[in-house]
Amino acid sequence: MKRFLVRVKGAKEKFGVAASSLKELSKKAVKQLNVDPKASVTLVLAEDGTIVEDQDYFLCLPENTEFILLTGNQKWSPCQIDGGTMWMAQESEELDDVDSGIERPKWKLLAAELKQNLATIVLFSDSDYQALIDVQTEELCKEMAITDRQAAMLQDTLQNLLDRRAEERECKELLQLYLKAMNKGSEKANVDDTDSKAPALEEPKTQLPSHVINVLREKTSPQLSLSNQQLEDVQKQNLNALSADLNWDTKRVRRLQHECEEELTKRYQKVHYMHALSSASQHNKHKAESMKRGCPEARAETESPKVLCPVTAHCSSSP
């Protein structure tokens, strides 16, 4: 589950929403922003207006990505956003025009916003980051009333964030090129099968997404990189179909499905143990409060044999 920011077009106020899927994010955004549930809505990236409709693309987005919820026939326009700072810049420019008639540099507006709330750094655009990186460290520390060392650390952090965004965009582009090449390869294979004199029977195919197939092929222990739902999906796949997609023998595929089943069982056991620990903790707290009040039932319970939860018994028996 990731954290995201959502707002309606033209609004300054943003809301934080946590969601694990695009459908869940859309549903929560409609509720949080008080939008008519029956209205037609579209989620777009606030940075460049990219329409997000694909679940796999949604999973590639980093945390704290800002979305704009468009309703009806609304369209995204670049004048609505500027790294989350355009509205602040406009208000500050108006004040500056009244006071001195001189327009303040963009980096000073950004520095003023950071000085007021450092958390807004995640809302800045790439151009905002670059503007703060290019300014002299001495000027930045004077504007924000911080030390030279703190200003240098802030600029290093901004550079790291800028580099990370560039890497994420490159990864997205490489993924799109890979998927495009895979589609062309499958089309060519279909043409070859049609033209061949003795066409082979079509191999069964799984319903697993391409990124899950890639994880199964490339990872040494792929079950550790998959979610619970993905582990369940791998177990449900037809043995021959999964073998054809991975280009593995059935024995190896059967072992993979068994490892996925074991990993899923371990995760469910951990959840069960955590619930047991929580229940035991609440029970002990209630018993201690009853002892303080002089409850006779609590005394009788303390004199009775203690029953350990599965996790406590397991921990006490281990060396």
N, C-alpha and C positions, 0 to 999 in steps of 0.2 A: 504494500500500500504506500502511495507517494502523496506528498503535499503539493497542492496547486493553489494558484490565486485566480479568482474569477471576478468579473464585473460586467455590467451592461455597457453598451456603447454610449460614449459621452459622459460617463460617470467618473468621479474621482475616487469614490469609496470602493475598496476592494475587500473581498472576503476569502479567508483561507478554507480550503476544502481538501479532505483526504479521500482518495479513491484508488481502487486497484484496477479499474477498467474504465473505458471511455463511456460506457453506458451508465455506470454508477456516477461518474463525474457529472454527466449531463443532468441526471436526475437530481443530484444534490444541488447543483448550481441553480436549477429552476426553482427549487424550494427555497434556497438561501437568498436569492435575488427577488423573490416574490413575483415570479413570472407565471403567467397563466399556463397551467399544466397542459391545456389543450392546444396551445400555440405551437407553431412549427419553429424549432430552435436549431441553431448551428453554432458549433464551437470553433473559433479561429484563434490562432496565435496572435497575441497582442503586438508582438514585435514586428511581424511582417504580413499578417493577415492570412497565413496558410490555413486552409480548411482541414480540420482533423476529423476524419471519418474512419480511418483504418486502425484496428486494435493493435496490430503489430507496430505501427508507427507511433501510436500513443505510448507503448511500453518503452520506446527508445528515448522519450523525452526526459530531461532531468527534472529533479524536484524543484519546486517553487517556480515552475513555468507559469506565465500569466496567460489566461484565456479571456477572450471577450465573447459573451453570449449574445448572438444576434437573433432577433425574432422576426418572423414574417419575411418581408422583402428587404430587410436591412442589409447593407453592404459595408464591409470594412473599408476605412479610408485612412491613409497615413497621418492625417492631421489629428487623429484622435489620440495618438500615443507618441511618446518620445522617451522611452525607457521609464515611464511612470513619472516624469518630471516636467512635462510641457505645461500642465496647469500651474505648477509652482513657479515656473519660469515666467509665464505670462503675468501672474500676480506681482512677482518681484520686479519685473520690468516696468509695470505700471507705477509702482511705488518709486522706483528710481527716476522715472520720467518726471514725477511730481517734485521730488526732492532736488535732483541735480540736473535732470535732462540728459544724463549720460547712461548709455546702456551697459549693464554689467556683463563681463565675459561669462560664457556658459559654464566654465569650470568653477567659477565662484558661486553660481547658483547651485551647482551640484554639491560643492563643499558645504554650503550653508544647510542643505538638506541632510547631508551626512552628520553634520554637527548636531542637528536637532534630533535625528534618529538614525543611528548607524545601521539598523536592520534594513533600511530602504536600499542598501547596496545591491540586494538581490533583484531589485526592480529596474536597475539601470540597463540601458542598451549597450551594445559594443562601442558605439561612438562616445557614450558617456564615460565608459571605462578609459578609452583612449585619451579623452580630454583631460582627465585627472592624472593619467600617467605622464603625459607630455609636459605638464606644468612643473616649474622648478619646485624642489622639495622645500626650500626656504619660504616661498610664497604660500605653499599649501599649509605649512605648519602655522604661519601667521594668520591665515584666513580661518583655520579651524581651531586655533588656540591650543595646539598640541606641540610636543617636542619634535625635534628633527628626526629622532629615531622612530617615533610613532608614525610620522608622515612617510618615512621611507618604507616602513613595514606595510602601511596602507597601500602604497603604490605597488609593492611586491605582490600583495594579495590581489589587487586589481589585475595585474599582469597574469597571475596564475589563473584567475577566473576567465580572463579573455582567451588565454591559450586553451583552457578546457572546453570553452564553447566552440573554438575553432576545430578541436579534435572531434567533438561530438558531431559537428556538421560534416567533417570528412568521413567519419564512420557511417553517417546516414547516406552520404553519396555513394560510398563503396558498397553499402548494402543494396541500394537501388540498382547499381550497375551489376551486382552479382545476380540479383533476382531477374534482371532483364536478360542477362546472359543465359541463365538457367531456362527461362521461357523460350529463348531462341533455340537452345539446344534440344529442348523437348519437342519443339515444332519440327526441327530438322529430323529428329529420330522418327517422328510420326510419318513424315514424307518418305523416308527410307523404308519403313515397314510397309507402306502402301505400294511402293514400286518393286519390292522384292518378290520373287516368284513364289517363295514358300514363306509367307509372313508368319511370324511366331505369334502365339497367343498372347494377348495383352496381360501383362503382369498386374496382379491386384495392387492397389494403392491404399495407403493409410490416409487418415484425416488429420495427421499431425502437421502443425505449422512448419514452415521451412527452417525457422531459427531453432526449433526443437530438434529437428533432424540433424542440423549442423552440430548442435551440442552433443547429441548421441554419437556422432561420427568422430568428433575431434577431441572431446574430453576423455581423460583417462578414467575418471569416475563421474560419469555424467549425472548419476542420480543425485549427487550433492549440489548440482547447479540448477535443478528443476524445482518448480513449485509443487505443492501437494496435488493440485489439479492436473498438472502435467504428468506427474508420476502415475496418477490413476489412468490418464489417457494412454500412456505407454503400455500399461498392463492390459488394457482392453483391446489393443490392436491385434488383428489377425497375425499369426506367426509368420505365414508366408508373405503377407503384404509388407510387414515391417522388415523382413529379410530382404525383400526386393528393393525397398527404398534405401536401406543402409548398405546394400550389396554385401551382406554378411551371410554366413551359413546359419541354418536354423538352430544349431546347437548354441552358437554364440548369442543369437537373439534371445533364446530361451533363458540363458544365464543372465542377460541384461534385464529381462522382465522380472526375474527372480530378485535381482539386486534392487530394482525399483520397489518391489513389494516389501522387501526387508527395510529399506530406508523409510518408506511411508509408515510402516508399523512402528519403527523407532520414534518417529515424530509424534505419532498419536500417543505412544506411551509417555513421552515427555510431557505432553499436554495433560494427560491423565495424572501424572505425578505432581505437576504443578497445582492442579485443582485439589489434589489430596493434601498437599502441604498447606494450601490456603485454608482449607476446611479445618485442618488440625490446629492451625494458628488461631483461627476465630474461636474454636472450641476452647482452647487453653485460655484465651483472653477472657471469655465469658466465665469460665470456671474461677479465674483469679478474682474477677469482680465480685462473683458470688461469695467467695471466701472472705473478702473484705467486709461484705455486708452481714457476715455471720449466717449465711444460708446453710441449714442442716443438710440439704440435698447435696450441696457442693462438697461438704465434709465427707459424706458417705461415698461420693464419687471418687474423692481422692484416696479413700481407704480401699476402694475396689481395685482389682488388677488393671493396670494400664494397657490399653490397646493401641499399638503403634499403627500409623498409616503405612501403606506399602512403601512409600519413599523413605520414611524414617527407619523402617525395619531393614530396608535394603542398605541404607547408609551405615547403620550401626553394625551390620554383619560383615561389611567390607573391611579389609585391613586398613 
